[in-house]
C-alpha cells in the first residue's frame, strides 16, 4: 500500500485550518447540535400526539443508552470507514432520528427508533469531531479550534429552543419542527462531506488506530491524562445537577429558570467565539485554574443569593465563564499530556468524552437523592466541593506533569 503523502509530523502541521474546511465544518456542527437540542421538546411533541410523559422519558433513556454504547464503538467505526466518513454517517443518523420523531404520530415505535438514532449519531459525532480537529493542526492551535467547535455546538443547542418554538407556532404542529430539523441535518451532512473532501488532502498526523481497547484505556488512566479526564467528569456532574434542578433553585429565590438557561447559553457562546483566537496563547494550567476560580465564584454567588435577579444573572454569568470554557481547555490538556506521557492521543480524547458523558448522564440521579434528603442549597454546596476537588486535582496534575519535562 502506498503511504499517504499528506502524513506529516506534529511540527510540520499548519497553525490554521483553511476557511473552506473550517466554515462548513462549524456550520455542519451547528446544524447537528440544533437537531440534538430539539430533543428537549420531545416531551411536548409526544404529548401533542396523545403520548404520556412516561413514553418520552423511555425514549430519552433509550437515547442515553445508545449514546454510551456508541461512544464505545465510535473509534472502531472510524478505523473501518475513516474518521470523516464516520462523522458524516453520524450526521445522517441524526437526520433519520428527526424523520422518526416526525413520524411518531403514525407509530409510537418510530419515537424509540428515533431515540436510538439520535443517541448514536450525536455520540459518534461528539466523540470523533474533536479528533478530526486535533490531527490537522499544531498543538498551539488546537485549543483555538476546539473552542470554536464547542462554541458551534453550544450555539446550535441554544438555537434549538427559539427555532422549534417558532416553527411549532407557525405550522401548528411538532411534525413540522422535526421535518425542519431533518432538513437541517441533511444540510449539515452535506457540509461535513464537503469539509471532508477538502481535509482528505490536508496535512495530518498519523493515527495508527482510533478504536478503544482495554489496554489503551488502562494506559490512559494510568498516565497523567487521568487528571483532566476526571476533572471533566466532575465538571459535567456539576453542570448536570445545576441544570436538571434549576427550576427548584429558581422557585426558592422567586426567579425564573429561563433566566439561567438564557444567560448561560448567551455567555458561553459569546465567550467561546470571542476568546478562541487568543486562548491558545495562554498556558493551559493557568487557564484551567482561572476557570475553576470563576466556576466556584459563580456557585457561591448563586448560593448566597437571597432573591435578587441581578445577583442571579451575575452568578450564572460567572458560572458560564468558568464551566463554559472548561471542556475545550481540559480536552487540550489531555492531548498535551498524552504527548508528554507517550499515550495514545485518540484513545485519551475518547476516554475524556466518555468521562463527560458519564458525569452528565449519571449524576442527576445522585443529585436527586441529595435534593430529596436535603434541599437544592445542599446540592449547591456539594457542587462547590466538587469544583474545589477539581482544583486539588489540577494542582496534583501540574506537579506530576512538571516532573516529566
KOLZA-868480 format. One line per 10 residues: number of its first residue (from 1); for each residue x, y, z of C-alpha. Coordinates in steps of 0.2 Angstrom, whole numbers. Layout:
NUM) X Y Z ~ ...
***
This chain:
1) 0 0 0 ~ 7 17 -5 ~ 9 28 11 ~ -2 44 11 ~ 8 59 5 ~ -1 71 17 ~ 5 62 33 ~ 17 74 42 ~ 25 76 59 ~ 17 87 73
11) 29 100 70 ~ 25 101 51 ~ 7 103 54 ~ -1 121 50 ~ -6 133 63 ~ -23 136 55 ~ -37 126 45 ~ -42 134 29 ~ -59 143 28 ~ -65 131 15
21) -64 117 29 ~ -67 127 45 ~ -83 136 39 ~ -93 121 33 ~ -87 110 47 ~ -93 123 60 ~ -109 126 51 ~ -112 107 50 ~ -109 106 68 ~ -121 120 72
31) -135 111 62 ~ -132 94 71 ~ -131 102 88 ~ -148 111 84 ~ -156 95 80 ~ -149 87 96 ~ -156 102 105 ~ -173 98 98 ~ -174 83 109 ~ -178 94 124
41) -195 97 116 ~ -198 78 114 ~ -210 78 129 ~ -221 91 122 ~ -220 84 105 ~ -226 66 111 ~ -239 74 122 ~ -246 83 107 ~ -250 66 99 ~ -258 59 114
51) -242 50 122 ~ -238 52 140 ~ -223 60 148 ~ -218 42 153 ~ -216 37 135 ~ -205 52 132 ~ -194 48 147 ~ -192 30 140 ~ -187 37 123 ~ -174 48 131
61) -167 34 141 ~ -166 24 125 ~ -156 38 118 ~ -145 39 133 ~ -141 21 132 ~ -137 22 114 ~ -126 37 117 ~ -115 27 129 ~ -114 11 119 ~ -110 20 103
71) -96 30 111 ~ -88 14 115 ~ -88 9 96 ~ -85 25 88 ~ -67 23 86 ~ -69 5 79 ~ -81 13 65 ~ -68 26 62 ~ -54 13 59 ~ -65 4 46
81) -74 18 37 ~ -62 33 40 ~ -64 46 53 ~ -73 59 42 ~ -84 47 34 ~ -90 40 51 ~ -94 58 56 ~ -105 61 41 ~ -113 44 44 ~ -117 50 61
91) -125 66 54 ~ -135 55 43 ~ -141 45 58 ~ -147 61 66 ~ -157 66 51 ~ -165 48 52 ~ -169 52 70 ~ -178 68 66 ~ -188 59 52 ~ -193 46 65
101) -198 59 78 ~ -209 67 64 ~ -217 50 60 ~ -221 46 78 ~ -239 51 76 ~ -242 36 65 ~ -232 23 76 ~ -225 26 93 ~ -211 14 89 ~ -204 27 77
111) -200 38 93 ~ -190 24 101 ~ -180 21 85 ~ -178 40 83 ~ -170 40 101 ~ -158 26 96 ~ -153 35 80 ~ -151 52 90 ~ -141 45 104 ~ -130 35 92
121) -127 49 80 ~ -124 63 92 ~ -112 52 102 ~ -101 47 87 ~ -101 65 81 ~ -97 72 98 ~ -83 60 101 ~ -74 60 84 ~ -76 78 79 ~ -63 84 91
131) -51 71 85 ~ -54 77 67 ~ -48 94 73 ~ -33 88 83 ~ -25 78 69 ~ -24 93 57 ~ -17 107 67 ~ -2 110 78 ~ -3 109 97 ~ -3 128 100
141) -18 130 88 ~ -28 115 95 ~ -36 125 109 ~ -42 138 97 ~ -51 126 86 ~ -58 115 100 ~ -65 131 107 ~ -73 136 91 ~ -80 118 89 ~ -88 118 106
151) -95 136 103 ~ -103 130 87 ~ -111 115 96 ~ -117 127 111 ~ -124 139 98 ~ -134 125 89 ~ -141 119 105 ~ -145 136 111 ~ -154 140 94 ~ -165 124 95
161) -177 132 108 ~ -182 148 99 ~ -182 139 82 ~ -193 125 87 ~ -205 136 96 ~ -206 147 81 ~ -209 133 69 ~ -222 125 80 ~ -232 141 82 ~ -232 145 63
171) -235 127 57 ~ -246 122 72 ~ -238 105 75 ~ -221 97 81 ~ -221 87 65 ~ -215 102 55 ~ -202 105 69 ~ -194 88 66 ~ -196 89 47 ~ -186 106 48
181) -173 99 59 ~ -171 83 47 ~ -168 95 33 ~ -155 104 44 ~ -146 88 47 ~ -146 84 29 ~ -138 101 25 ~ -126 98 39 ~ -121 81 32 ~ -118 89 15
191) -107 102 23 ~ -97 90 33 ~ -95 79 17 ~ -88 95 8 ~ -76 98 23 ~ -71 80 22 ~ -66 81 4 ~ -55 96 7 ~ -47 88 23 ~ -43 72 13
201) -28 81 5 ~ -23 92 20 ~ -8 88 31 ~ -12 77 46 ~ -3 67 59 ~ -4 48 58 ~ -16 39 70 ~ -12 21 69 ~ -28 16 77 ~ -43 25 84
211) -53 11 92 ~ -54 10 111 ~ -45 -6 118 ~ -44 -11 136 ~ -25 -9 136 ~ -26 8 128 ~ -39 14 141 ~ -29 7 155 ~ -14 15 149 ~ -23 32 148
221) -30 30 166 ~ -13 26 172 ~ -5 41 164 ~ -6 59 170 ~ -20 61 157 ~ -32 54 171 ~ -32 71 180 ~ -41 81 166 ~ -51 66 162 ~ -58 65 180
231) -60 84 180 ~ -71 85 165 ~ -82 71 173 ~ -83 81 189 ~ -87 97 179 ~ -101 88 170 ~ -108 82 186 ~ -109 100 192 ~ -117 106 176 ~ -130 92 176
241) -135 94 194 ~ -137 113 192 ~ -146 112 176 ~ -158 97 180 ~ -164 105 196 ~ -163 123 191 ~ -182 125 192 ~ -181 121 211 ~ -167 134 214 ~ -177 147 204
251) -193 144 214 ~ -183 145 230 ~ -177 163 225 ~ -193 169 216 ~ -184 169 200 ~ -187 161 183 ~ -176 146 177 ~ -177 153 159 ~ -165 167 165 ~ -152 154 170
261) -153 145 153 ~ -153 161 143 ~ -139 169 152 ~ -129 153 152 ~ -131 150 134 ~ -128 168 128 ~ -112 170 139 ~ -105 153 135 ~ -107 155 116 ~ -101 173 116
271) -85 168 126 ~ -81 153 116 ~ -81 163 100 ~ -73 178 107 ~ -58 170 116 ~ -55 157 103 ~ -42 167 94 ~ -31 171 109 ~ -35 157 122 ~ -22 146 114
281) -8 158 118 ~ -10 155 137 ~ -3 141 147 ~ -17 128 149 ~ -14 125 168 ~ -17 144 171 ~ -32 145 160 ~ -39 129 169 ~ -35 137 186 ~ -44 153 181
291) -59 144 175 ~ -60 134 192 ~ -60 150 202 ~ -74 158 191 ~ -84 142 192 ~ -83 142 211 ~ -87 161 212 ~ -102 158 201 ~ -109 144 213 ~ -105 154 228
301) -115 169 222 ~ -129 158 217 ~ -129 150 235 ~ -129 167 244 ~ -142 175 233 ~ -157 179 243 ~ -169 183 228 ~ -161 196 218 ~ -162 195 199 ~ -146 204 196
311) -137 193 208 ~ -144 178 199 ~ -138 184 182 ~ -121 188 189 ~ -119 171 197 ~ -125 162 181 ~ -113 173 171 ~ -98 168 182 ~ -103 150 181 ~ -104 151 162
321) -87 159 161 ~ -79 145 171 ~ -88 130 165 ~ -92 136 148 ~ -73 136 143 ~ -68 121 153 ~ -72 107 140 ~ -60 113 126 ~ -47 118 139 ~ -46 101 148
331) -48 92 131 ~ -32 101 125 ~ -24 97 141 ~ -27 79 139 ~ -19 79 122 ~ -4 89 128 ~ -1 77 142 ~ -3 62 131 ~ 11 69 120 ~ 22 71 136
341) 17 53 143 ~ 18 45 126 ~ 0 38 127 ~ -12 37 113 ~ -20 54 108 ~ -35 46 100 ~ -39 35 115 ~ -36 48 128 ~ -48 60 119 ~ -61 47 118
351) -60 42 136 ~ -61 61 140 ~ -78 62 131 ~ -84 46 140 ~ -80 53 157 ~ -90 69 152 ~ -105 58 146 ~ -104 48 162 ~ -105 63 173 ~ -118 72 163
361) -130 57 162 ~ -125 48 179 ~ -125 62 192 ~ -143 68 190 ~ -149 53 200 ~ -136 57 214 ~ -142 75 214 ~ -160 69 215 ~ -156 60 231 ~ -147 75 238
371) -161 86 235 ~ -174 73 241 ~ -164 71 258 ~ -160 90 260 ~ -163 104 248 ~ -156 112 232 ~ -144 123 243 ~ -136 107 249 ~ -134 102 231 ~ -126 118 228
381) -114 116 242 ~ -110 98 235 ~ -106 106 218 ~ -95 119 226 ~ -85 105 235 ~ -84 95 218 ~ -76 110 210 ~ -64 113 224 ~ -59 94 222 ~ -55 99 204
391) -44 112 210 ~ -34 99 220 ~ -33 88 205 ~ -26 102 194 ~ -13 105 207 ~ -8 87 208 ~ -8 86 189 ~ 4 101 187 ~ 16 94 199 ~ 15 77 191
401) 17 83 174 ~ 31 96 178 ~ 42 81 183 ~ 42 74 165 ~ 48 90 157
***
